[in-house]
């Protein structure tokens, strides 16, 4: 409400709408302001707002699909983490007291689990401080320019989900490029806008490399090929679009192609992650069975000893 009231005041004082929006980069992105600037000059603000609304709807749907696909793995991993803490702090110490009464020589698996549990119980404040310190340090590093760049590059190489992130960003590039191209924004300025809207610093650097190549006189298709970001199919579409002057339409089709791939991979993400989670739970149960229940199964021999 405060932002909109301030923008209204700026408009009443003669400031154009795009400049007013640029004063609030956390609310209105550069992509948003640039499209408003392009639509404001010829008096086509309605078209500009419709394009932005369509783009934001696609972004919202993509984020919703990602949250839906990652909800199950996140819940299972959180449950495993809570189970490990409960076992080490409450369950295993109770078994440890039972074993200590018999003064028996325990299997190495049991002794290892008891030692880990004793470490948890004795140093839990230190462990909490360590975890908080690691999280704080990582977040502080990621907030730096170099940290954000390295994190975004590493994120694209993650197993299973890395290709999903890459296709999401490439689809965002194609969709944004098509929109700014159709809006009449110059290519070099449009690529500068895209680099800020793509949401990945590593890929933004690749986009800026494309912009510098175009400023040197190279073609869009050549700079796209040199960036090593796109699949051969998309590179061919960019080349055809550059030759025919319909690059916005073909890039929009490429964006749809990437969105279909992302949708397919997100739907199969649960199927890909579920066996890994089941194996992890199985290993944890196996360790607990061998380490804790094996001495109980042989409790009579331990008692005789």
SVG drawing of the C-alpha trace seen along z (x, -y; Angstrom):
<svg xmlns="http://www.w3.org/2000/svg" viewBox="-5 -18 39 86">
<polyline fill="none" stroke="black" stroke-width="0.4" points="0.0,0.0 2.8,-2.4 4.6,-1.6 1.5,-2.2 0.7,-5.5 4.2,-6.7 4.0,-5.7 0.7,-7.6 2.5,-10.7 5.3,-10.4 2.9,-10.2 1.1,-13.3 4.4,-15.1 5.2,-14.3 7.4,-11.2 6.8,-8.5 5.4,-5.1 8.5,-3.0 10.8,-5.3 8.5,-5.2 8.5,-1.4 12.3,-1.2 12.5,-2.9 11.2,0.3 13.3,3.1 12.2,5.6 8.6,5.2 8.9,4.6 11.7,6.4 13.8,4.9 11.8,7.0 8.6,5.5 9.8,2.0 11.3,2.4 8.1,3.8 6.2,0.9 8.7,-1.5 8.3,0.0 4.5,0.0 4.3,-3.5 5.9,-5.4 3.4,-4.4 0.5,-4.4 0.1,-0.6 0.2,0.0 -2.7,2.4 -0.7,4.8 2.4,4.4 0.5,5.3 -1.2,8.3 2.2,9.7 3.6,9.3 0.6,10.9 0.9,13.9 4.7,14.2 4.0,14.0 1.3,16.7 3.8,19.0 6.3,18.3 3.7,19.0 2.7,22.3 6.3,23.4 7.1,22.6 3.9,24.4 4.9,27.5 8.4,27.5 6.9,27.2 4.4,30.0 7.2,32.3 9.6,31.6 7.1,31.8 7.2,35.6 11.0,35.9 11.4,33.0 8.8,34.5 10.6,37.9 14.0,36.4 12.7,34.3 11.1,37.3 14.4,39.3 16.3,36.5 13.8,36.2 13.9,40.0 17.7,40.0 17.7,37.3 15.0,39.1 16.8,42.5 20.1,41.0 18.8,38.9 16.0,41.0 15.9,44.6 19.5,45.7 20.5,44.4 17.8,46.7 19.2,49.7 22.7,48.7 21.7,48.8 20.3,52.3 23.5,53.6 25.6,51.9 24.0,54.0 25.4,57.2 28.9,55.9 29.0,57.8 31.3,57.4 29.0,55.8 29.2,56.2 31.1,53.4 27.9,52.2 26.2,51.8 29.2,50.1 29.4,47.6 25.8,46.7 26.1,46.2 29.2,44.0 27.3,41.9 24.4,41.6 26.7,40.6 28.2,38.0 24.7,36.6 23.7,36.5 26.9,34.9 27.5,32.4 24.0,31.5 24.4,27.8 27.7,27.8 26.0,29.6 23.2,27.1 25.6,24.3 27.6,26.0 24.6,26.5 23.4,22.9 27.0,21.7 27.2,23.7 23.8,22.5 24.7,18.9 28.1,19.2 26.6,20.8 23.8,18.2 26.3,15.4 28.6,16.8 25.7,17.4 24.7,13.8 28.0,12.6 28.5,12.2 31.0,15.1 29.0,17.3 25.8,16.8 27.6,17.5 29.2,20.7 26.0,21.9 23.9,21.3 26.5,23.1 26.7,26.0 22.9,26.2 22.7,27.0 25.0,30.0 23.0,31.6 21.9,35.2 18.3,35.7 17.1,32.1 20.0,30.3 18.6,30.8 15.2,29.6 16.7,26.3 18.5,25.9 15.4,26.4 13.4,24.1 16.0,21.3 16.2,22.0 12.4,21.9 12.4,18.6 15.1,17.3 13.1,18.2 9.9,16.9 11.4,13.6 13.4,13.2 10.2,13.7 8.3,11.2 11.0,8.4 11.5,9.1 7.8,8.8 7.7,5.6 10.2,3.9 13.1,3.8 16.5,3.7 18.3,7.1 21.2,5.9 19.0,4.1 16.7,7.1 19.5,9.5 20.5,7.2 17.0,7.3 16.9,11.1 20.2,11.6 18.5,9.9 15.3,11.8 16.6,15.4 17.1,16.1 20.5,17.8 23.8,15.9 25.8,18.4 23.3,18.5 23.0,14.7 26.8,14.6 26.3,16.7 23.5,14.3 25.8,11.3 28.4,13.1 25.8,13.4 25.1,9.7 28.7,8.8 29.0,11.1 26.0,9.4 27.5,5.9 30.7,7.1 28.5,7.9 27.9,11.6 24.6,13.2 22.1,14.4 22.4,18.0 26.2,17.9 26.3,16.3 23.7,18.8 25.8,21.7 28.9,20.3 27.1,20.0 26.7,23.8 23.4,23.4 20.9,24.7 20.0,28.0 20.5,28.5 16.8,28.3 16.5,24.9 19.6,23.7 18.1,24.6 14.9,22.7 16.9,19.6 18.8,19.8 15.5,20.2 13.9,17.4 16.8,15.1 16.7,15.7 12.9,15.3 12.5,12.5 10.1,14.5 12.5,15.3 9.9,14.3 7.4,16.9 10.0,19.7 11.4,18.8 8.0,19.0 7.6,22.4 11.0,23.3 9.8,22.1 6.8,24.4 9.1,27.3 11.2,26.7 8.0,26.4 6.8,29.8 10.2,31.3 10.1,29.7 6.5,30.9 7.5,34.4 10.6,34.5 8.8,33.0 6.1,35.7 8.8,38.4 10.8,36.8 8.9,38.6 9.4,41.9 13.1,41.3 13.6,40.1 11.4,42.7 13.7,45.7 16.6,43.7 14.6,42.7 13.5,46.3 17.1,47.5 18.2,44.8 15.4,45.8 16.2,49.5 19.9,48.9 19.0,47.0 16.6,49.7 19.3,52.4 21.9,50.5 19.4,50.2 18.5,53.9 22.1,55.1 23.3,52.6 20.5,52.5 18.3,55.6 21.1,58.1 22.3,58.1 18.7,58.4 18.1,61.4 21.1,63.0 20.2,61.6 20.3,65.0 23.9,65.7 24.8,62.1 23.2,62.7 25.1,66.0 28.3,64.3"/>
</svg>
